Structures are given as C-alpha cells and as structure tokens.
C-alpha cells in the first residue's frame, strides 16, 4: 500500500460507530509527585456514527476539553478505551493509513495557523503527513478547499493577519477537511466569532458533514449553537456524563437537574 492510499476500515476495525468511547477515565498526576492526582474523566462512554455530531456541554472543568484530547490521541486514557474505526485513539499517528483521519478546529483559528506561513502553506500542512504530492497538485487542492469553505482562492497567498476572524476560521476548517478525516473535533469553534459569522460557520459545518459524512464532536458553552449543529448531546459534570440524549429530547425534556439548570441559562 502506498503513502497515498488509505486503509479501508474493514481492515482496521468496525465502521459503525466511527467513535467508540468505553468507560474512559483520565487521571492527571503531578510530574514531580507533589499534590493529589486529579481525576479529569471517570467512566465516560458514548458512540458517534458517521454523519452524526455529538454536542458536548458542561461548565468549565467538567472534562469537555479532556475528552476532545482523548479523541485526538493527545491524551491516553488511564482506564477504559477510546477508538476511531476500531483503532485506539492514542495510536492513530503510529497506525498505517490512519494519519490525518481525526482533525480539530480550535476556538481560535490562530492556534492552528502559523502567522509566518501563507494561507496555502497552512492549509496543505496536514496533508504532508498523509501523502506527498507535487507542488502544482497541492496548490490546486488548496484552491479547491478554500472555494469549498466559501473563500476566494486568491486569499491563498496572504498571511493570517490579513484575513478577518471569520475568514481565518474558514481557513482552519479547510485545513481540517483536506485530509478527508473521519472525525473532526470542534472545540469552541465559533465562540470567538460574532453572531452573524457564527451562523455562517455553523451552516458550513452542517453542509460539509452532509457532504463528507464525518463524525463530529462539537464542544461548546454555546447551547444555542450546540442545538443548531448537533444530532445528540452529552452533558459533562465533574468528569462524568450525567445525561446523553438526542438533541430533540435534551432540549425539550431534559431529565437531569443539572441539564435543566444549563438550559435555564438560555432563558
């Protein structure tokens, strides 16, 4: 198999669900042994299928960011397992054919865009992990990605500071989808944008998911945005999931008192 080929999931594990999190716990310990261990996650379980978005909500420190980092393979569970297409998330980068199949769109697009690089260089960067293409082919692909996220390809030669916040976030999305990922983690991806731009980006996310069928985690404090873009919702509190339901049931008749208190904040 060449670098340009992607192993089908039939070779790697189950295709349904694309994300499987089973009884995951994460405990952070001090590097030097001082202080008590911090349990960031405990007994977390959920599944995400292709084309579905799991909205993850909860107060700061509830474990939302940690579960995102587990899915991205940046944090290894202390207990339990998290798999992407049947492969342990923490081994994605080492598994043949899996590089680039989980991507992230962060809260601040500047976190994923190197200010010294031109836009086309930032967009193409993740693809270099997956395969090697001639420069001319790469530029054509960048132009295609920028057009798909609603940007003029002429912006490819600019640097991030020359673009608006909404444009930079579209570039971050183009950068995430260029490897044709199976899972995208959106971590507060619209928080830094004004209301009108938020709606545009949320619509773009929904359109791309219909088109490309990736599974998604949408981590956010913005419950209105979660309702708009998600198919299901998981409510995190103190490192655990206290409620997991379809978006319709969660917003119409939440069962847990904490869920109800979160929704009351929308009133």
N, C-alpha and C positions, 0 to 999 in steps of 0.2 A: 504494500500500500504506500503511495507517495505522500509527501507532505501536504499536497493539495487536496487529498481525499479525506473524507470524514467517515469514521467508522459508524455504521448504522447501529441504532440502539438494540436491534436484535442480537448484536454481537456483545453488547455491553451490559444488557440487563433489560428490565421491563420498560416498556414505553408509556405505561399508564399506571400510576401517575408519573409525571416528569420529575416532581419533587416529592420525596417521602422523608418526613422527619418523625422519628420514633423515640419517644421517651428521652429526649435530649436534655442533658444537664451540662452546665458550664460553670466551673468554679475558678475564680482568679485568685492566685496566690502571689504574695509579695516575692519579688525576685530575690530578696535578701532574707526572707523568712520572718520579717517583722510584721506584726499585725495579724489579725484574723483573716482567714480566707473569705472571699466574697462570692456568694452563690448568685451568679447573674441569671442563670436559667435553671429550671428544675422541672423535669417530667413533661417537656413540651413535645406535643405530637400533632401533626397535621399533614395533609397532602394537597398538592396543586397539580391539576391536569393541564395539558396543552390547551391554550386559548383561554385559560382562567386566570383571574387576578385575585389574590388573597390580600385584602387590606389589613394591615397590622396597626392597631391603635393602642393607646395607653399613655400614661403620664411619663414624664422624663424619668429614666432609671428603671423602667419596667421590664427592660430586656429586648426592646424592639430593635435597637441597633445591633445588639449582640447576635440575635437570630439572623439578621441580614449578613453579618460577617461569617457566621457558620455556613450559610448557604453559598457564600462566595468562596469558601475554602480558606478564609483568613484566620479562623479560629477553629481548633479541633475540639469536638465535644469531649467533656470529661467523662460522660456516660451517654449511653444511647447512640443513635446513628442518624446521620443526615445524608441522603443520597440524591444524586442527579442522574436520572436514567440508569439507576442501579449501581452507580459508582459513588463511593464515599466522597463527599464534597471536598474534604481536605486533601484528597489525592488527585483532583481534577487536572492540575497543571502537570502532573507526572504521568498521566494516563494517555496512551496513544489515542489520538483522534478526539480528545476532549477539550483541548486548549481552545479558549475563546467561546465555549458553549454556555458559559454563565458570565453575564456582564452587569455593570452597575451604572446607574445615572444618579449622581450625588446631588445634595441640596444646592451646593454652589458649583456651577459649571467650571469655575476657575480651578477647582481641585483636580479636575481631570484634563485641563488644557494648559500645556506648558506655555507661559507667556512669551518665551523666546522663539517658539515654533510658529510657522504659518499654519492656518487652519487646515489645509490639506494634509500637512505632516501629522497633525494631531489626530485627524480622523483616520488616517491609514495606519497609525501606530499599532493598534491591537491586532490588525491583520498580519503583521510581520511575525507574530508569534505562531500563527496558524500555517502560513504559506508564504512563498516568495514569488512575487510577480514582477514583470518588467515595469519600469517607471511609468511608461506610457499607459499601461493597463491600470496601474494604481490610480493615476490621475483621472482616468475615465470612470473608475469605480467611485472615487471621491465625488466627482461631479454628479453621479447618479444618486449617491446617498444624500448629498446636500439638496438636490432637487426633491428627493422623496420627503425630506423633512421641511420643505417649504422655503428653502433658501436659494438665492441666486448663486450658481456655481462661480460667478465672478468673485465672490467673497473668499474663495479658497486661498488666494494669495495674501489675504490680510492676516493680521495677528489678533488675538482675542480682545485686546483693549480697544480695538477699532469697531467692535460689534456691541450691540445692546445686550442687556441681560437675557432677554427672550431669545435673541439670535444665538447667544452663546449656549443656552440650554438646548436649543435645537441642534447645535453642533455636537454637544455631549451625547444627545440621542443618536445622531448619525454615527458617532464614534462607537456607541454601544451596539448598534444593529449591523455594523459592517461585517462582523464575523458570523452572521446568521445564528445568533445564540438561541438556545432552547429555553433559557431562563434569564430574565432581567430583574434585578433588584433596584427599585426606585426608592431611594432613601431621602424623604422630604424633598422630592424633585421639583415641587412647584412653590415651596414655602417662600423663597426669596423673590418671587415674581409678583407683579401687581395683578389685580383681579382679572382684567381683560386678557392678559398674557397667560395667566393660569388656565383659563378656559381653552385657549388655543392649544396649549401644550397637552392638556388632558384629552382633548379631541384627537390630537396627533397620536398619543399613546394608544387610544382605543382603535383608531384606524390601522395602525401598524400591527396591533395584536390580531385583529381580524385577518389581516393580510398574511402575517407570518406565523401565526399560531404559537407564539412563545408563551410559556407560563410566566407569571409575574408575581413578585411581592411588592406591594405598594405601602411603604412605611410612612406614616404621616400623623401629625397632630390635627390636620385639617379634616374634620369629619365630613364636611360637605364634599371635599374632593374625593375622599375615600368612597363615599356613596356613589358618586358620579362614575368612577372608573372601575370599581371592584365588582366581582361576582360573589365573593364571600368575605367575611370579616372575622378576624381573630382578635380578641381583647386580651392584652397582656397586663398583668398586675404583679409586681414584686417577683418577676421572673417566671411566672406561670401563666397559662391561658385559662381565664375564668369563663370565657364563653367563645364559641365558634359557631357561626351560623351563616346562612345565605344572607346577602345584603338586604333583601326584602324583609326577611323575618327580623333581622337585627334592628333595622330602623323602624319597623312597625310595632314589634313587640319583644323588646329585649328581655331576657329572663333574669340576668344577674343584676343585683342592686348597683354594682359599680358601673355596669354598662348603662343603666338608666341615668346614673349621675353624669356620665360622659355626654350622653345625648341631651341632657337638660342644659348643658352649656351652649347648645346650639340655639336655644330659645332666646 
